[in-house]
Amino acid sequence: IFHEEFDKAGKHEGLQIWRIENMEVVPISKKTYGSFFTGDAYIILNSRKVGSGFSYNLHFWLGNHSSQDEQGAAAMLATQLDDYLGGDPVQYRETQGYESEMFKGYFKSGINAAHRFSQLGFKHAETNQYDVRRLLHVKGRKTVTATEVEFAWTSFNLGDVFLVDLGKIIIQWNGPESNRMERLKVLVLSGRHDIRDRERGGRAQVLVIDGENEKANDKTFGAMVKLLGNKPSQIKAATSDEKVSRARLSQLKLFHVSDQSGQLTVQEVATKPLTQDLLNHDDCYILDQGGSKIYVWKGKSATKEERSGAMDRAMGYVKAKGYSDHTQIETVPDGAESAMFKQLFKGWRSKNETVGRGSIYTKGKIGIVAHVRFDATSMHAQPELAAQHRMVDDGTGKIEIWRIEQNELAPVDESTYGQFYGGDCYLILYTYENNGRKAYIIYYWQGRHATADEITASAFHAVALDDKYDGAPVQIRVIMGKEPKHFMAMFKGKLIIFEGGTSRKTEEPQEEPLRRLFQVRGTNEFNTKAIEVKAVASSLNSNDVFLFKTPAEMYMWCGKGCSGDEREMAKNVSQVISKRDMDTISEGNENLHFWAALGGKVPYSNSPKLQEGGEDADSARLYECSNASGNFRCEEIANFAQEDLDEDDVMLLDAHSEIYLWIGSGANKQEKEESVVTAINYLRTDPTDSRDPHTPIITVKQGFEPPTFTGWFMAWDPSKWS
């Protein structure tokens, strides 16, 4: 017998969240997604369309103050939901403060964990409630997590950011040793995205105090002192983020699990390097990744009892080994393994994958064939992409678009829907049907070259439009070049982003550039966009298709690594850019006239991996790395773009046959000196033991990136830091 709420689960793409109340599952409002109470436990389901069915990631989240009964109910009900969905979900246990990167990726504005206990019977969240007095400790540079702490100076430390939330006023206190990226991320959390706009309807004031210069904001700091008492002479030292060393993550052990004797027994099968043939479809296995994460693989021919009990077995194993209660656990169905699981095995082969240059089973945004639109069960080694690209429908709802002009809304001509200019900001209202009722999404798209006033006005008008519909819409900020999948789907493969300029009518007509070059990426109408890049040969990339418009000609240049689907989508979008007949040129067959129009032939991104196309061509990985604690530590950045390169850091780009170290202009001397050691450690600690330790390590400086580096980033902007 299944819970009646399960009948509504997994029927549509996107997130569904339930809270555990009196041992039952109760859905929470989508407006509060990302806000969790520390006294509660939750079940979170993320569904993705795959062909005619769905793939699922199923999480249960345990607050630090939730009861043992609630925690047990969450695990039991998550297992029941797993069974209801045919045993297909990949299941994860999440504990407060130790959430997986995939889980954090669902909540772009961050995770807000606040005090409250279920038995108090309050509503899950109240919008526009100002009777608030709380202190939030905010951590994280890529995805921020806000946790409510004791309202006292003793909760502060020098290295993090804290929010004094008083309802109508939010004071952001930046620890003297916090970095610029963290401060900016928290400003987004306190301001435009989460607390002010979502919880206070855009009506709260955000004030900022820099801890190293509190006298610059005497009045605001005085208010803090009045609330918290006199500031002590010494604040706690900065605490480093808990990151597990890569060396520890590479300590792999595989165990066969059995309960035939009536007791849980585990028998070691192998240590690294692990191979796929060690997994028998009739059995279940535990993979221990250095005690930092536990995987349970459920063979498709194992008994129902064995598969249903996988999570219990994993928790029993964690307890028996004396591991932390916060150890991450992931249960993995046979045939639907997550990318993070597969990367721990040497030479993992997915179903239908071929050898050599035959028909390639491709995944991700570079090689999806048309009939596998949303392939999540076998996506490439960036699992957080599934978290960040949610689809509420297929994009066929009603669209209304306004442009910000003189800080007001101006309707956009419907004939130009899908064309966005980097000098503008836009508001898009999307209306669709959800269970027979109208539902709304407000996207506010912000161009790279828009003014600060226009960016602020776009956020303000998003709140005003939200109020017009009584708070029903979901608001999504979209930064130029970081468009989510549903945003692209609305324009049916004809989304075009112009680098600069504006679409507004001006007194003096704008002169269109004589030559325009567009990089086209996508394989179907749900994931395709064309982004304007500098019209020079160095902008080309062997992995993509480019459209090149000159005063007399229209070209489609096809890199050696592009697919037939990508070429078809480029033809589709070319009809918007120019009505002229188009010449198709394959890489390597260019004539002198083509190179002359691009200003001459110069080196561009054409490494062998890019020319091969397929999965590997799109699976470069970007890391933020550190050796600060004596152990090599790295944090992977999902769905990376140029904007993710942090000027204060050293970043590592793993491009298969080369390792790139990108040195930000603000990186300190020690980070620069140790960067090569960092890269060597990265190769040495590869969990599959298959990396050549002599792989070339290439150091590039911010602002001086070669095309072999920039080619891994879509629509690289060479003037970003100039």
N, C-alpha and C positions, 0 to 999 in steps of 0.2 A: 504494500500500500504506500503510494507516494503522496507527498504534500500537495495540496491543490495549487499552491503557487508555482509548482514545477511545470504545470500545464502552460504557463506563460513564458517559460525559460527557453532561451536559445532559438526563438522563432524568427528573430530579426538580427541584423548585424548591430554590433555596438555593445555597450556596457549595461549590465543590470546589477544592482546592489541590494542586498537584503540585510537587515539587522536581526540578530537573534533576540527575541522577546518571549519570555516564559516558554523557552524551548521550542519556539515556533519561528518561522522565517517571515519577516514583515518587510515589504519593499519600502525604500526611502525615496524621497523626491530627487529627481535628476538635478535640481537646482543646488542640492547640497553635496553632489558627488565630489569627493576629495576631502570632505570634512568627516572626521571619525571621532567618536568619544572613547576615552581611554578605559571607561568602565564597561564597554560593550565588545561584542564579537560580531563579525560581519561575514557574509558570503558574497563574492564578486565573480561574475561570469562575463567573459569577453567572447563574443561570437563573431566569426568571420565566414563569409560566404565562400564556398569552394565548389565550383561546378554547380550541381543541383542540390548540394547539401551544405553543411556547416562544419567548421572546425572550432574547437573551444579551448580556452584557457580558464581554468576554474581555481579561484583562490579562496582561502578563508583567513581572515585577519583577526588577530587576537590582541585586544587592548591590554596594557600592562596591569590595569585594575579590574579586568573582567574576571568573573568567578570561574572556578574549576568546572562547575556545571555548564556554564555558557560555553566555555572552551570545548568541552566534550560534545555539547550539542552542535557546535559549529562544525567540528570534524565529522560527526555522524551524519549531519544533514548534507554536508558537502559530498560525502561518499554516496548518499542516497541520490543526490542530483547527478553525480557522475554515472551511477547505474541507470538512472532515468534517461540519460542522454546516450545510452548504449555503451558506456565505458570508453567513449572516445576522448573526453577531455584530458588534457595535461593538467594535473592538479598540483597546487602549490600551497604550502603553509607559510603564512606571513605573520611576523610578530612585530609589534610596535617598535619603531626605531631601527629595525633591521630588515626593512622591506627589500625585495628584489628590485633590480633595475627595471625589469619588465613591469612590475606592479607600479612603480613610481612613474613610469612612462605613460600610464593611462591619464595622469592628472598633470596636465601641462603647467597649471598655475601652482603646483605644489600640493603637499599633503598637510592638512591642518588637524592635529590631534589635540582635542580639548578635554578638560575634566568634566565628567558627568557620569552618573550611574543610572543604569536602566530602571531600577526600582523607583526612582524619583518621578517617573512618568511624564517628564517634560517632552515637548515636541523635539524632533531630531535637530532642527535648526529653525530659527526665526529670522526672516528677512526684515530689515528696517527696525530691529530692536536695538535701542541705544543704552539700555540699562546694563552696561557691561563694565567689568573691572577685572582685567586679567593680564598676565605677563606671558608672552610667547617667546620661546627660545628657538631661533631659526638657524638651521644648518643646511649646508649643501651648496655646491657651486653650479651643478648642472640641473639638478632637480631639488628644489628646496622642500624641507620638511619643518613644519612649525609645531612645537610641542608646548602645551601649557605647563608652566612651572610655578613654584611658590612665588607670590607677589612680594619679593624682597630683594635687597641688594645682594644677598648671599647667593642668589641664582645666577648672577651675572658672571661673565668671564671676559678677558681681554680680547679673545680671538674670534668671537662670534657676534651675531647681530641679534638684538632683542626688540620686541614690539610691546610697548605699553599701550594696551587697547582699552580706551575709556568710552567706547561707543561712538560719540560724535567726534572725538579726537583720537588719532592714532599717532603715537610718538615712536619713531624708529631711532634706536640708539645703536650706533655702529662702534663695535669694539675697536680700540686703537690698532689692534693687530689683525683685524678682519681685512680681507682683500677687496679690491674694487669690484670684481665680478660678483662676489657674494652680496655686496651692498646693493648693486643694481638689481640682482635677482630678488632680493627682499623688498626693494622698493616696488617692484612689479606685484609681489604678493600682497603687500599692504595697500597698494594703490589701485592701479587700473584693473587688476584681474580678479582678485579674490575677496579680501575682507571688505574694502571700501565699496566696491561695485556690487559684489554678489550678496554680501551679508547686510550692507547698509544702503543699498540702492543708490550708490554713488554720492551719498550726502555726508560722508565723514571727511574731516580734514586730516591730511597726513603731514606731520612735521618731522624733520630729520635733525638729529644731533650727532656730530662726529665726536667720538669719545676722546680723541686726542686734542680737541679744541672746543670744549664745552662752553667756554666763555663767549664764543661767537654766537651762541644762542641762549643768552642769559635767561630770557623770559621763559622759554620752553624748558630749559634745564631746571629753573626754579619750580616749575610745575611738577617735574619728576621728584624733586626733593620733598615737596609738600606731600606727595603721595607715598613715597618710599622711605622718607626720613633722610637724614644727612648721609651723604655718600661716604662709605668707609675709606680710610686712607689707602687701603690696598684692595684691589679687586683680584679675584682668582686668575691664575695664569691661563693662557689659551690651552684648550684641550684638542689634540689632533683627532681628525675623523678616523673612525675605525675602518681600516682597509686591510684586507687579507693579502699577505705577500703572494706574489705570483709563484714563488718557489714552493710555498705550501700548497697552492692550488694545483700544482703539477704532481703532487703525491697521490697517485690514483691506486685504489684497490677495489677489485671486483669480488663480490661474495655471492654464493648461491644461497638462497633462502629456502628453508623447509620448516614445516611444523608437523611433520608426520608423526613425531613422537609425542605430540600434544604440547610441546614447548617450542618456542621460537629458537631455531638453531641457524647459525650462519657459518658457512664454510668458505674460506678464501679460495678463489679460483685463479686469479692472476693479478699481477701488478703491471704498471705501465711498461712498454706500450701496449695498449689494449687493442684488440681487433674485433670486428663485428661478429665473426664466426664463433666467438665465445658465448654468445647469447643464444640459448635454446628456446624455441617458441613454446615449449611445454612447461617452462619454468618461470620463476620470478627471481630477480637479482637486485642486489643493493650495490651501488657504486658510491664509494666514499671518496670525496675530493678533499683530502687533507683535513677532514673534520669541519670544513667551512661550509660545505653543501653536501647533501645526501640525495642521490637519485634512486628511485625504485622503478625498475623496468618490468613491465607486466607482459609476459608472453601471451600471444593471442590464443594459444591452446591450453594455457593454464586454467585450472578450475575457477569457476565463478567466485568461490569463497576466497581463493588465493588472490584473485585480482581485486575483489572488494576490500580485502584486508590489507592492501598494500600500504596505505598511509599509517595504519596502526602498527604495522611491522616496522616501518621506518622510525616512528616515534619510539618504539621499543628498543630499536637498535641504538638510537641517539642516547637514550637513558642508560642502556647497558654499557656504552662506551664512555659514559661520563662527560659527554659533550654538552655545550651550552644549550639552555632551553631555547635560545634564539637561533639555533642552527637551521638554515634554510633547507626545506625538503621539497622535492619535486617528484611526482609520480608520472611515469612515462609509458603510454600505451605502445605496444608493439605495432610498428607501421606508421605511427604519428609522433615520432621522436622530435623533441625540440632541437633547434639548431645548437644550443649550448650543450646539449647532451651529445649530439653527433660529433662535435668538434673534439671531444675527448678520445675518440677512436681513430686509429690510423687508417686512412683510406676508406672512410665510411661511404657506402654506395647506397643511394636512395633508389626506391622502386622506379623502374623504367629508365634509370640513368644509363647512358651508353659509354663505351670506351672509345677513345680516339676521336676522329673528326666526323663520326656518323651523325645521326639525328640526335641533337642534344636536348636533354630534358632541362629546360632553363627555368629560372625562378627570379623573383624580385622584379625591380623596375626595368631591368635591361633585357629580359628575354622571355616574358610570359607569352605563351601562345594564346590566341584569342579565346579558346574554349576553357581555359583555367583562369578566370578573371581575378579571383581573390585567393591565390594559392598560399595558405598559411601552414598546412601540414608539412610542407617540404620546402619552406622558404629558406633563403640563404642565411649565412651566419650573422644576422643582425636581428635577433628575435624581438628587440624592442620596437621594431617597425610595426609589428602587429598592434602594439599598444598605442602607437601614435597615429595610426591611420584608421580611424573608426569611420564606418559608413552607416548612416541611419537609413538610407535607401539608395536607389540607383541614380539619384540626381535629376529625376524627371519632374520634380515639384515646380512650384511657381517661383520665379526669380524677379526681384526688383532691385535696381542698383542706383545709388546716388553718389555723386562726387562731392568732396569738400571744396567749396569755393568761398573765399573770404569768411571762413569758419562757419559757413552755413551749408545746408544740403541742396544740391542741384541735381535734378534727375538726369540720368545718362540715357542717350538715345539707344533704344532696344537693338538697333541694327549693329551697334558696336559692343554689345554684351560679350564679355570674354576677352576684351582688349584692355589691358591695364598699363598705365604709364608710371615709371619710377619717380616722377616728380609730383605725383598725386596721392591722395588717400581716398578710399572708397568705402561705402557702407552697402552691404548686400543683405537683403531680407529674403530668406528661403522659407517657403511654406510647403508643408507636406502633410500627408495623412498618417496618423499613428493610432491604430486600434479604433478607427472610425471617427477620430477627433483631429482637429487641426493642431499641428505642432509647428514650431518656428525655430530657425537658427539665424542669428545675426552674426555675420562675418564683418569685421572691419579690417580692411587690407591697407597696409601702410607701405608706401613706396620708399625705396632706399634714399631718394633725394628730396622727399617731402620736407616741408619746414616743420620746426618743433610745434608751432601753433596749429598746423594742420593735423599733426599726429595727435595732439591733445584734443582737438575738436572732434576727431573721429571717435575717440573713446567716449567723449561726452555725449555725442549723438547716439552712440550705441546704447548707452544707459537710458537716454530719453526715449528711444524707440522701444526698448525693453519695457519701460513704464507704460507706454501707450498700449501694450498688449498685456498689461497687468502682471508683468513679471514672468510670463510663460516662456519666452524665448531662451534658448541657450546662446550665450555670447562666446565668440571665438575670435581672438586676435590673430591675424595672419601677417607675418612679415614677408616682404617681397623675397621670392626664391624659396620659401619654406611652406608652400601651399600644401595642405593636407589632401588626401585622396578624394574625399567627398567634394571639396572645393573644385578640384579638377573635373570631377564627374559632371558637375552642373553645366559645363560648357562643351560636353560631348566631343572631347578631343581637339577643341579649337581654342584653347586658352593660350593667349599670346601676351607676353610681358615685354614691354619696351623699356630699354635701359633708363632713359631719362625723358624729359619733356612732359607735356601735359595734353590731355584730350579736351581741355576746356577751350571755349572760343575766346580769343584775345583780339584786342583792337588791331594789332598787326599780325597777319597770318604767320604761323610758324613755318619755317623752311624745313622740309623733310630732308634728312641726310641723303646725299647722293647714293651712298652704298649702305646697305643694312645686312647684317649677318645674324641668323637665328640658329641657336642650338636646339634641336628637337629631341626630346627623350620621352619614350612611352610606347606601349605596344597595343593599346586599345583606348576606347573613348573614356575610360575611367581613370587613366593614369598618365595622360599625355599633356605636355605643355611645351611651348616654344619660348625660349628666353633670348632676348637680344644680347649679343656679345660684341666686343670691339671687332670691326670689319677688317681684320688683318689675318694673315695665314697662321700666326702663332696661336690663334683662338681655336683652330681645328682640333679634333680629337678622334682618333681612329675607332673609338667605340660607338660613335654617334652619327646621326644624320644632320646635315646643316642645310639651311635654305639661305641663298645669297642673292640679294636683289640689287641690281645696278640700274643706271638710267636706261640701258638698252636691253639687258638680259635678266633672266631668272634661272638660277641654277639650283639643283638638288645634288649636294655632294654626299656620297655614301662611304663612310669609313669601313675598313675591312672587318671590323668587329660588330657592325650593326646587323640586325635581323630583318627578315622580310616584313614582319609585322611593323617594325619601326619605320621602314621605308613607306609602307602604306599609310601610316598615321602622318608622316611628314607630307605626303601628297595631299592628304585631307586638310591639313592646316595651311598648306601653301595657297589654297584657293582664297583664303582670307587676306594673305599678304600681297598677292598679285594675281591678276586675271590673265597675265601673259603666259604664253606657252613656255614650258619649263624644260631645260636641258638637264639630263641626269648624267652625273660624272662619278665614276667609281674611283676610289682612292688608288693612286698609281697611274691613272689614265688622264690626268689633267693636261690641258694644253697651255701654251704660253699666255694666251689671252686671259685665261682664268686666273693664273698667278699674278699677272699684271694688274688685274682689277682688284686683287687683294693687297696690292702694294709690293709684290714680289714674294718669291718662295723663301720661307725661313723655317727653322725647326719648330715642330709642334708636338703635341702629345700623341705619340705613336709607338709606345712600348709594345713588345710582343704580346703581353697579356691583354692589352686593350684590343689588339688586332684579332685575337682569338675569339673575343666575345663570350657569350654564355655566362655561366654562374660566376666563374672566377674573376671575370673582368669587372664585375660589380661588387666584389666582396673584399675590397680593401678595407682596412679597419683603422680607426683613429683612436688614440689613447692619450689621456692626460697622465703623465708619469712623474714619479718622485722616488728618490732614494733617501729622503730626509731622515727616516727613522733607522737607517742602516739596512733595512730590507727593501728589495725592489718592490714597488707598489704601482699599480696602474688601474685606471678607471676607464672603461670603454665608453665611447660616445656614440650613441645610436643615431642612424639617419643623419650623418654628419654633413655639414656645409661649411663654407668659408667662415661664417659668423662664429663657428665653434672654436676657431683658433684663438686661444686666450693670449693676449699680448704679454701677460705677466708670467707665462709658463713656457716650458719645453714640451712640445707635443710629439708623439711618435705615430707615424703613418706606416702601417705594414702593407706594402704593395707587392707582396709575394716574392718577386725576385730581387727586390731592394727594400731596405728599411730607411725611411726618411726621418730625420730629426729636425723639426721646425723650431727655431729659436726665436721666441717672442722678444720684442725690444725691451720689455720690462723684466725679463728673466734675470735672476741674480747670478753672481759670479760662480757660486758653487754649483748651481743647476747647469750652467753652461759647461763647466769643467767636467762634470760627471755624466753629461748627456751620452757620450759614446759608451761608457760603462753600462748605462741604463739599457742601451740597445743590445749590447752583448748579452746582458742578463736576460733580456726579453727572448732572444734566440735560444739561450741555454736552457731556459725553463719552459720551453714549449711542451705542453702536456702530451703530445703525440710522439715526441722524440724524433720528428721527421725533418726538422729544419736544419739546413746546412749552416754550421756555425760561422762559415766564411761568407755568408750572404753580405753583399755590399751594403755599407752603412753610409748614407749621404746626409750631410748637414746642410740645411738651407736657412738663411736668415730672413726674418720678416721684411717684406718689401722687395726681396731679391729672389723670388721663387722661380725656378726654371719650369718650362712647360711639362717636363716629365713628372713634376710634382702637382702642378695646378690641374693637370688633366684628370685627376681623380676627384675633383670638385666640380660640380655642375655650375656653369655660368660664373666662372671666376672673375672677380672684379679687380683688375690690376691697379686701379686708383683708390682702392678702399683705404689704404693707410697713407696716401700721399697728402 
